[in-house]
Each structure stands twice: as structure tokens, then as C-alpha cells.
Amino acid sequence: MDIKKHLIITGNSTISWKDAIVKAIAETSKSIDYISEVKILEQRATIDGDKIAEYFVDLDLSFLVDLNRKNNN
């Protein structure tokens, strides 16, 4: 049986929405194991003059719960 947890995060980039997504997943994977799926919830950006200054993306990351993990209590 697989059990998944969901974590909502926000990534940002001055390059693109794709870069914001890739960076957010890479950073999250440093502290969360078994990331298995991503769902893009929302994309937005800030504007400076007539150009996009920063891209933001809200992600719903799914990761598997390690059922064999020993509890250290």
C-alpha cells in the first residue's frame, strides 16, 4: 500500500516559470525524500515597467510516506 503526502510550495525565478518549477523541486528534494508527482496550481509574475521582473509558481508536490521507517521515540 502506498501513502502519499502533499506539500504546497512556492518557487520563484527571474528567468521563467519553468526555471521556478525546476529550482523549487530541486531545493525541496534536498529535505524531502520520495517526491513522486508535481501539480502546478498557479502561475503569476511581477511586472517592472513593460517586462516581467519575477516569475512565481505554486506547486502541489506529492511524496511517498516511508512505511518502513523506524520511529526514534
C-alpha positions in Angstrom: 0.0 0.0 0.0 1.3 3.5 -0.9 0.5 6.5 1.2 1.2 9.9 -0.3 1.5 13.3 1.5 1.1 16.6 -0.3 3.2 19.7 0.3 2.3 23.1 -1.2 5.3 25.3 -2.1 6.0 28.5 -4.0 9.0 28.7 -6.3 10.4 31.9 -7.9 12.8 32.8 -10.7 13.9 35.9 -12.7 14.2 33.7 -15.8 10.9 31.8 -16.4 8.1 29.8 -14.8 9.9 26.6 -15.9 13.0 27.7 -14.1 10.9 28.5 -11.0 9.5 24.9 -11.1 12.8 23.2 -11.6 14.5 25.2 -8.8 11.7 24.6 -6.3 11.7 20.9 -6.9 15.5 20.7 -6.7 15.5 22.6 -3.4 12.6 20.7 -1.9 14.2 17.3 -2.8 17.2 18.2 -0.5 15.0 17.8 2.5 12.0 15.7 1.3 12.6 12.1 0.0 10.4 10.2 -2.4 8.9 13.1 -4.3 6.7 11.4 -6.9 4.4 14.0 -8.6 4.0 17.7 -9.1 0.9 19.6 -9.9 1.1 23.3 -10.9 -1.6 25.1 -9.0 -0.9 28.7 -10.1 1.5 30.9 -12.1 1.9 34.6 -11.6 4.6 37.3 -12.1 5.6 40.7 -11.0 5.9 43.4 -13.7 8.6 46.2 -13.8 7.7 48.7 -16.5 6.8 46.7 -19.5 8.7 43.5 -18.6 8.3 40.5 -16.3 10.6 41.0 -13.3 10.0 37.8 -11.4 8.1 34.6 -12.0 6.2 32.7 -9.3 4.7 29.3 -9.3 2.6 27.5 -6.6 3.2 23.7 -6.7 1.5 20.8 -5.0 4.3 18.2 -4.5 3.3 14.6 -3.7 5.7 12.3 -1.9 5.5 8.8 -0.7 5.5 8.0 3.1 8.2 5.6 4.0 6.2 2.9 5.8 9.3 1.0 6.8 10.9 4.0 8.5 11.7 3.3 12.2 10.4 5.8 14.7 13.1 7.2 17.0 10.9 7.6 20.1 
